[in-house]
Amino acid sequence: MQKGNIGVTTENIFPVIKKFLYSDHEIFLREIVSNAVDATQKLRTLASKGELKEEAGDLTVRVSVDKDKGTLTVSDRGIGMTAEEIDKYINQIAFSGANDFLDKYKEDANAIIGHFGLGFYSAFMVSKKVEIVTKSWQEGSQAVRWTCDGSPEFTIEDDKREDRGTDIIMYLDDDCKEFLEDHKVEELLRKYCHFLPIAVAFGKKKEWKDGKQVETDEDNVINDTTPLWTKKPADLKDEDYKKFYRDLYPMTDEPLFWIHLNVDYPFNLTGILYFPKVKSNFDLQKNKIQLYCNQVFVTDSVEGIVPDFLTLLHGVIDSPDIPLNVSRSYLQSDSNVKKISTYISKKVSDRLSQLFKNDRKDFEAKWDDIKIFIHYGMLSEQDFYDKAKAFALLKDTEGKFYTYDEYKTLIEGQQTDKDGNLIYLYAQNRDDQYAYIEAAQAKGYNVLLMDGELDAAMCGKFEEKMEKSRFVRVDSDVIDRLIVKEDAKKDELEASKKEVLQEVFSTQMPKMDKTEFHVEAQPMGETAAPVVITQSEYMRRMKDMARLQPGMAFYGEMPDMMNVVLNSDHTLIKNVLEESEKAVGEALKPIDAEIAGLTARRDSINQQNKDLKWDEIPQERKDDLSATEKSIDEQRDKKKALIADYAKDNKVVHQLIDLALLQNGLLRGEALNRFVRRSIELI
């Protein structure tokens, strides 16, 4: 029997494996089973070359539990090891500079194991003692047993094992007894070893018999050794892809379509990415892509490995060029990984382009489901935008689809303003903005429907990319100001009349939380609506963006700024003005005269002060100016109160305001009830 110490430059390895790596402790089973599979594949290679003198026989890797002994064992019939090989591969760990490294990476199991090739030593995360019983495939080899109790000391002795291969016997720690439970072991095997290329069996299959589950003679093989992504696309049917998707994601809707990845230069990569059907934005989940290395599960946190916008997809990626045991930070900085990310993005854009060209009608039918993925990519990756702009679509309120170039050709004749800007009109809800859409269409304009989660951000992206183009929501202004064809005609309404008209309506606008109304009068034509409520494109877009970007949250807290435009050409508005002047005209004359006199006085004082700095102006003149401005404000308040007192009982004014609010979905509760009662009275 041989005794010795494991060749490490520090005795810290086992405390680190036990304590610091404990948060990742379940990966030990992946490591041990993967080693068994590697040994078996090497044997299969030797057999294929004719170097193995005996029959290869059953090559299944077997995992077993012995609750009485407290052991978990992984057995294979691979190439095995000699005593010399154990000494080389198990006892001598290249651990130079270990103390510094352990201190730096003590929280990251994958970093340490990957850095030092310590896959086998992960067994000590959960074990108080580990035994290796092994016999090499080479003729005349002596079986050996290696034992270590979690200290640097080990023993090697001869063993009576007759069959080639290796058993790793783990005597589990008292606080790791969960790994003696069948359901836990099977859960980990299915997670990490579900697609390993060598059959992995855990016990026997069970069946119901006489009201209870009994074991059969059939191995309970937990993995699919030839998963779909390892096969040629030409050999697969649509149903094969759909079945594989159901196996990966039970209880989910069928995918929209999929992309089979298969490249061997300049790196190896296979996989299948699915575009899931998203019922709502709440269904959008990242990390549904599983990453494998030679069919061994690595992670489902794939940010940095696939482009960010594609983390919304589902499926699997397998690449031997992505190291099995490395930290996330390493993956995200690795040049190979960056190449893989670029390739996947290109492959996805090529596949989408192909789908669009081959069956545009089907592509259009799926557009509403896939546009969130495409828009996310166009917003986050310049290269993807450049490729996607050829097949990305715009949909109008009539349900017709256009490429960007097709739509530009459609509207440039009608929707170019006097400054040569091409105006893209859009609505976010066809029903809510119906009247505005109808008004635009009456002018011969086309209106896009942009009702997606990312469409507000896309408006900004389009304006950045498309020369002399603006995106304007159809209800952000009155129709004549959405696309200005000529300089506005002169308003014939006198300033004093306009002021009265605006005050009549502004004093009666409702008080709403986080909503402010600005009233203005403007000629819009006799057939246009009497009152139109609009909201500025800039503020609405900023508020839409605030919902997507936490850094812009302050916009979300700002009040909605609503413009109330009174159509001074409309008969109803003219009537309101005429009646208002009759009711309050005489009472306003002395107030207006007083305001005119005070205004003249203020202008005279300002004229005297115009060449002086503030500290050079005499105090009495400052006091005079302050008193004059205060008097003007008082007279204006008096005027406003007089108009408000009259307007509060004007049913037509309230009806016109409520109709405009109703059209914008702003009339609710008690105000809506009052409107209904008033409507009945007026009828």
DOKETOR-749340 format. One record per residue (C-alpha): x, y, z. Coordinates in steps of 0.05 Angstrom, whole numbers, padded with zeros to 5 digits, always signed. Layout:
<sites>
XYZ
...
</sites>
This chain:
<sites>
+00000+00000+00000
+00025+00070-00018
+00013+00131+00025
+00029+00202+00008
+00007+00275+00004
-00029+00306-00055
+00020+00351-00091
-00008+00419-00076
+00029+00480-00054
-00024+00497-00002
-00067+00458+00046
-00124+00506+00034
-00154+00468-00025
-00202+00425+00016
-00229+00479+00062
-00240+00522+00001
-00275+00466-00037
-00317+00449+00024
-00335+00519+00049
-00327+00572-00004
-00353+00531-00063
-00413+00506-00025
-00462+00552-00060
-00448+00516-00125
-00442+00447-00094
-00492+00412-00140
-00444+00417-00199
-00402+00360-00169
-00448+00309-00202
-00440+00342-00270
-00364+00339-00262
-00360+00266-00240
-00409+00241-00292
-00376+00282-00347
-00308+00251-00329
-00340+00182-00334
-00369+00199-00402
-00301+00225-00426
-00267+00161-00405
-00321+00120-00441
-00315+00161-00505
-00239+00151-00504
-00251+00076-00500
-00300+00079-00557
-00247+00115-00599
-00195+00061-00582
-00246+00008-00602
-00260+00043-00668
-00185+00043-00684
-00180-00032-00668
-00134-00020-00609
-00182-00051-00558
-00170-00126-00556
-00235-00144-00519
-00307-00129-00535
-00328-00059-00513
-00395-00086-00488
-00445-00044-00449
-00416+00026-00442
-00472+00056-00399
-00449+00102-00343
-00486+00082-00280
-00503+00125-00220
-00524+00090-00155
-00542+00107-00084
-00530+00065-00021
-00568+00097+00036
-00542+00047+00088
-00469+00063+00071
-00484+00136+00056
-00451+00132-00012
-00465+00159-00081
-00426+00122-00136
-00413+00138-00209
-00388+00077-00248
-00363+00071-00319
-00331+00019-00365
-00284+00068-00398
-00209+00068-00404
-00195+00066-00329
-00129+00086-00297
-00065+00053-00274
-00032+00071-00208
+00017+00114-00247
-00040+00151-00281
-00074+00164-00214
-00009+00192-00188
-00003+00237-00249
-00075+00261-00257
-00103+00258-00186
-00045+00267-00138
-00007+00322-00174
-00048+00386-00180
-00014+00444-00213
-00030+00494-00159
+00023+00548-00164
+00001+00615-00137
-00058+00580-00106
-00066+00623-00044
-00075+00688-00084
-00122+00654-00132
-00164+00621-00079
-00172+00687-00043
-00193+00722-00107
-00243+00670-00131
-00266+00637-00067
-00339+00653-00083
-00337+00623-00152
-00334+00547-00157
-00331+00546-00233
-00271+00593-00235
-00229+00550-00189
-00249+00483-00218
-00240+00507-00289
-00175+00542-00275
-00140+00481-00246
-00178+00424-00281
-00205+00403-00213
-00268+00370-00239
-00256+00307-00198
-00241+00347-00134
-00311+00377-00136
-00332+00310-00104
-00302+00337-00039
-00354+00392-00038
-00404+00341-00012
-00360+00283+00013
-00322+00267+00076
-00285+00212+00039
-00277+00194-00034
-00253+00128-00064
-00231+00114-00135
-00233+00040-00154
-00204+00033-00224
-00173-00014-00274
-00140+00007-00338
-00161-00020-00406
-00089-00039-00420
-00073-00113-00418
-00043-00138-00353
-00064-00077-00313
-00072-00082-00238
-00136-00053-00208
-00123-00001-00154
-00162+00035-00100
-00146+00107-00083
-00175+00136-00018
-00174+00206+00010
-00212+00234+00070
-00211+00308+00050
-00141+00322+00075
-00079+00324+00031
-00064+00252+00053
-00083+00194+00008
-00072+00119+00002
-00066+00075-00059
-00072-00001-00055
-00086-00059-00102
-00158-00079-00112
-00193-00142-00136
-00235-00107-00190
-00236-00150-00252
-00272-00106-00303
-00239-00045-00336
-00266+00024-00318
-00274+00067-00257
-00320+00075-00197
-00321+00141-00160
-00350+00126-00091
-00369+00188-00051
-00383+00181+00024
-00429+00240+00033
-00422+00291+00089
-00477+00292+00142
-00502+00359+00115
-00506+00333+00044
-00551+00273+00054
-00601+00303+00005
-00558+00272-00049
-00578+00203-00025
-00650+00217-00044
-00669+00187-00111
-00711+00247-00132
-00655+00296-00119
-00603+00255-00156
-00649+00245-00215
-00665+00320-00216
-00591+00338-00221
-00577+00285-00273
-00633+00311-00317
-00610+00382-00308
-00536+00372-00322
-00532+00306-00359
-00596+00305-00400
-00561+00305-00467
-00494+00271-00453
-00469+00229-00512
-00462+00165-00471
-00522+00132-00438
-00527+00150-00363
-00571+00104-00322
-00597+00116-00252
-00629+00053-00224
-00684+00016-00260
-00749+00041-00291
-00810+00033-00249
-00882+00015-00267
-00948+00011-00231
-00967-00060-00211
-01020-00081-00161
-01030-00009-00139
-00956+00006-00126
-00893+00024-00163
-00845-00034-00175
-00777-00037-00209
-00771-00068-00278
-00708-00099-00309
-00700-00040-00356
-00646+00012-00341
-00673+00082-00323
-00633+00120-00375
-00641+00194-00360
-00609+00224-00422
-00619+00230-00496
-00551+00214-00526
-00567+00242-00595
-00606+00307-00583
-00637+00342-00641
-00583+00395-00649
-00531+00340-00664
-00570+00317-00725
-00571+00346-00795
-00628+00394-00810
-00641+00357-00875
-00658+00294-00835
-00709+00329-00791
-00782+00346-00800
-00822+00404-00769
-00854+00356-00720
-00784+00335-00694
-00768+00408-00677
-00836+00418-00644
-00829+00354-00603
-00760+00374-00579
-00788+00442-00559
-00844+00408-00519
-00791+00365-00485
-00751+00426-00466
-00810+00470-00446
-00871+00428-00426
-00938+00464-00422
-00919+00520-00470
-00950+00541-00537
-00918+00518-00601
-00859+00562-00624
-00868+00609-00682
-00807+00581-00718
-00736+00560-00704
-00665+00568-00728
-00618+00508-00731
-00546+00531-00719
-00490+00489-00748
-00420+00517-00759
-00351+00486-00755
-00307+00546-00775
-00278+00590-00745
-00307+00555-00684
-00353+00497-00670
-00424+00513-00654
-00490+00475-00659
-00558+00489-00630
-00630+00505-00642
-00661+00573-00625
-00737+00579-00621
-00778+00642-00628
-00831+00632-00573
-00903+00655-00580
-00911+00711-00530
-00982+00722-00505
-00964+00784-00465
-00902+00823-00444
-00906+00787-00377
-00887+00723-00414
-00821+00753-00437
-00767+00718-00398
-00693+00717-00407
-00648+00657-00394
-00692+00606-00430
-00632+00586-00473
-00591+00528-00446
-00516+00529-00459
-00478+00463-00468
-00406+00443-00479
-00402+00377-00516
-00472+00361-00493
-00456+00376-00420
-00501+00429-00389
-00462+00492-00369
-00512+00547-00353
-00578+00580-00373
-00550+00650-00357
-00529+00665-00428
-00521+00741-00426
-00455+00757-00460
-00454+00691-00498
-00513+00707-00542
-00532+00778-00562
-00575+00811-00508
-00637+00815-00552
-00634+00741-00567
-00635+00722-00493
-00711+00727-00502
-00709+00666-00548
-00713+00594-00524
-00671+00534-00543
-00601+00506-00536
-00531+00524-00558
-00473+00475-00556
-00401+00494-00567
-00337+00458-00546
-00303+00526-00555
-00340+00552-00494
-00300+00525-00434
-00342+00481-00388
-00315+00508-00323
-00305+00583-00325
-00335+00643-00291
-00388+00686-00324
-00340+00745-00324
-00290+00704-00363
-00342+00682-00414
-00363+00754-00426
-00292+00777-00441
-00270+00716-00481
-00256+00732-00555
-00284+00665-00579
-00349+00679-00542
-00354+00747-00575
-00346+00714-00644
-00400+00665-00626
-00447+00721-00605
-00435+00757-00672
-00446+00694-00711
-00512+00678-00676
-00537+00748-00690
-00519+00741-00764
-00551+00672-00768
-00616+00698-00738
-00619+00757-00786
-00605+00711-00845
-00660+00663-00824
-00710+00720-00815
-00692+00748-00883
-00701+00679-00914
-00770+00670-00882
-00791+00739-00907
-00768+00726-00978
-00795+00654-00982
-00865+00667-00954
-00880+00740-00941
-00953+00726-00926
-00935+00678-00869
-00882+00727-00844
-00934+00782-00841
-00981+00736-00803
-00927+00726-00750
-00903+00798-00749
-00941+00820-00687
-00912+00762-00648
-00840+00769-00671
-00832+00844-00676
-00813+00853-00603
-00751+00809-00615
-00733+00844-00680
-00744+00914-00651
-00703+00896-00589
-00646+00875-00635
-00651+00937-00679
-00649+00981-00617
-00590+00946-00585
-00545+00925-00643
-00525+00969-00701
-00506+00910-00746
-00573+00877-00734
-00610+00941-00751
-00572+00946-00817
-00592+00875-00835
-00663+00877-00807
-00686+00941-00842
-00695+00900-00906
-00747+00853-00875
-00775+00892-00815
-00846+00915-00827
-00891+00974-00814
-00966+00961-00806
-01019+01014-00818
-01086+01022-00783
-01120+00983-00839
-01076+00922-00826
-01032+00929-00888
-00957+00914-00883
-00899+00951-00915
-00824+00948-00915
-00791+01014-00895
-00775+01030-00968
-00845+01012-00992
-00877+01057-00939
-00832+01116-00955
-00853+01111-01028
-00926+01107-01008
-00928+01171-00966
-00874+01218-00993
-00923+01250-01042
-00976+01268-00991
-00939+01271-00924
-00880+01317-00938
-00885+01384-00901
-00866+01453-00927
-00794+01444-00902
-00784+01378-00939
-00792+01333-00878
-00827+01267-00888
-00880+01260-00833
-00897+01189-00809
-00964+01192-00773
-00979+01137-00724
-01030+01115-00673
-01019+01070-00613
-01091+01047-00606
-01138+01045-00666
-01202+01050-00625
-01179+01103-00575
-01151+01149-00630
-01204+01132-00682
-01229+01204-00693
-01158+01230-00703
-01142+01173-00752
-01206+01188-00790
-01188+01262-00794
-01119+01244-00821
-01147+01196-00872
-01197+01249-00895
-01135+01291-00914
-01108+01232-00955
-01056+01213-00902
-01038+01142-00882
-01031+01126-00807
-00986+01071-00779
-01007+01028-00720
-00950+01026-00670
-00978+00989-00610
-00916+00948-00589
-00879+00954-00524
-00816+00981-00559
-00850+01023-00612
-00840+01088-00575
-00765+01075-00573
-00767+01054-00647
-00795+01123-00666
-00731+01154-00639
-00688+01102-00674
-00723+01115-00741
-00714+01190-00735
-00640+01178-00721
-00633+01133-00782
-00680+01163-00833
-00660+01230-00862
-00710+01289-00857
-00763+01244-00825
-00806+01254-00763
-00854+01207-00728
-00915+01243-00701
-00973+01212-00663
-01038+01227-00698
-01069+01260-00636
-01009+01302-00617
-01036+01364-00652
-01094+01387-00695
-01092+01357-00765
-01068+01420-00801
-01009+01427-00755
-00988+01354-00759
-00962+01363-00830
-00955+01438-00843
-00961+01448-00918
-00960+01524-00918
-00951+01582-00869
-01011+01586-00822
-01066+01633-00844
-01074+01695-00802
-01122+01688-00745
-01178+01738-00756
-01203+01735-00685
-01185+01797-00644
-01138+01786-00586
-01190+01810-00535
-01244+01763-00562
-01194+01705-00563
-01176+01719-00491
-01249+01717-00469
-01262+01653-00508
-01200+01618-00479
-01218+01640-00408
-01290+01614-00415
-01262+01544-00429
-01198+01544-00387
-01236+01563-00323
-01282+01503-00333
-01230+01450-00348
-01232+01395-00295
-01179+01387-00242
-01144+01321-00255
-01085+01289-00219
-01020+01295-00258
-01056+01329-00317
-01051+01402-00338
-01093+01435-00393
-01071+01492-00437
-01127+01525-00477
-01117+01561-00543
-01163+01584-00599
-01146+01572-00672
-01184+01571-00738
-01188+01499-00763
-01245+01502-00814
-01320+01499-00806
-01323+01423-00814
-01269+01406-00763
-01287+01388-00691
-01305+01447-00645
-01257+01425-00590
-01196+01380-00598
-01150+01356-00543
-01078+01338-00561
-01015+01320-00524
-00946+01341-00547
-00906+01287-00583
-00843+01301-00543
-00873+01295-00474
-00914+01233-00490
-00854+01198-00520
-00811+01215-00460
-00864+01186-00414
-00869+01123-00457
-00793+01116-00454
-00794+01126-00378
-00833+01061-00372
-00777+01024-00407
-00715+01059-00379
-00707+01068-00304
-00659+01126-00315
-00716+01167-00346
-00765+01154-00290
-00770+01229-00274
-00808+01239-00339
-00860+01190-00314
-00872+01234-00253
-00885+01297-00294
-00957+01317-00307
-00990+01303-00374
-00991+01369-00413
-01055+01370-00454
-01070+01423-00507
-01144+01441-00514
-01153+01474-00583
-01218+01513-00595
-01238+01516-00668
-01255+01589-00677
-01286+01573-00746
-01338+01527-00716
-01409+01552-00707
-01415+01526-00636
-01351+01561-00614
-01374+01626-00649
-01440+01621-00612
-01405+01611-00545
-01362+01672-00557
-01422+01714-00578
-01463+01695-00517
-01404+01705-00470
-01393+01776-00496
-01466+01792-00487
-01466+01765-00416
-01401+01795-00390
-01379+01846-00442
-01403+01908-00405
-01376+01884-00338
-01308+01871-00370
-01300+01940-00401
-01277+01977-00338
-01232+01919-00319
-01200+01918-00388
-01191+01994-00385
-01158+01988-00317
-01111+01932-00342
-01094+01975-00404
-01076+02035-00360
-01035+01993-00312
-00999+01958-00369
-00981+02025-00400
-00954+02048-00332
-00912+01985-00325
-00884+01993-00395
-00866+02065-00379
-00828+02044-00316
-00791+01989-00354
-00772+02039-00408
-00740+02084-00355
-00702+02024-00326
-00679+01992-00391
-00607+02018-00390
-00597+02009-00315
-00573+01949-00275
-00621+01925-00221
-00580+01955-00164
-00578+02023-00200
-00654+02030-00202
-00682+02075-00147
-00720+02036-00093
-00784+02077-00102
-00785+02059-00176
-00776+01985-00158
-00833+01990-00108
-00877+02025-00161
-00863+01970-00212
-00879+01916-00161
-00944+01949-00140
-00964+01959-00213
-00952+01886-00231
-00990+01864-00169
-01049+01908-00190
-01048+01879-00261
-01051+01808-00231
-01109+01828-00186
-01148+01857-00245
-01135+01795-00286
-01158+01750-00229
-01221+01794-00224
-01233+01786-00298
-01221+01711-00294
-01269+01704-00236
-01323+01743-00272
-01317+01699-00334
-01315+01635-00292
-01377+01655-00254
-01414+01662-00321
-01384+01599-00353
-01400+01552-00296
-01473+01551-00316
-01461+01547-00391
-01483+01477-00410
-01457+01481-00481
-01387+01497-00456
-01387+01438-00408
-01416+01393-00461
-01362+01412-00511
-01307+01401-00459
-01336+01334-00438
-01343+01310-00510
-01269+01325-00522
-01250+01291-00457
-01293+01231-00474
-01260+01224-00542
-01192+01219-00506
-01215+01170-00452
-01209+01224-00399
-01281+01226-00376
-01296+01178-00320
-01335+01168-00256
-01378+01226-00230
-01358+01271-00289
-01383+01219-00339
-01448+01211-00301
-01459+01287-00302
-01446+01287-00377
-01498+01233-00389
-01550+01271-00348
-01534+01337-00384
-01538+01303-00452
-01609+01279-00436
-01629+01349-00413
-01601+01381-00477
-01637+01331-00521
</sites>
